[in-house]
């Protein structure tokens, strides 16, 4: 039996998006020396808000990365910045840790409620 709450469902979506952000960052880093490669990413806050508004069925669709605007390209056409990607990875790691902690707190609250009923 799986116990979910509206908050735990939202936190699961948050963690999925954080994981997706880390995948885009890893892909960008892997292609730092690929001529013509353009940095990919997505607007995390906007996508999270969209995910919260969608029906359960629609939430199963993955995030499509888009080319990030406003980055400076090198002469070979590649615009991956290791400084930017390092910041993005650190941000995603902090978001993931926050999401895990909030999810642990939510399940702790649910378990407390279950045990309170048993007493």
DAZIUR-V640677 format. One record per pair of residues at least 6 apart in sequence whose C-alpha atoms are under 6 Angstrom apart, sorted by the first residue. I is the first residue (numbers start at 1). J is the second residue. D is the distance in Angstrom with one decimal. If there is no record, write none. Layout:
I&J&D / I&J&D
This chain:
15&96&5.9 / 18&92&5.7 / 18&96&6.0 / 24&41&5.9 / 25&85&5.9 / 28&39&5.8 / 32&80&5.5 / 35&76&5.2 / 35&77&5.9 / 35&78&5.4 / 36&76&6.0 / 36&77&4.2 / 36&78&4.5 / 37&78&4.7 / 38&78&5.7 / 38&79&5.5 / 39&67&5.7 / 39&68&5.7 / 39&80&5.4 / 40&65&5.6 / 40&66&5.2 / 40&67&4.5 / 40&68&5.6 / 41&65&4.9 / 41&66&5.5 / 42&65&5.5 / 72&79&5.7 / 73&79&4.1
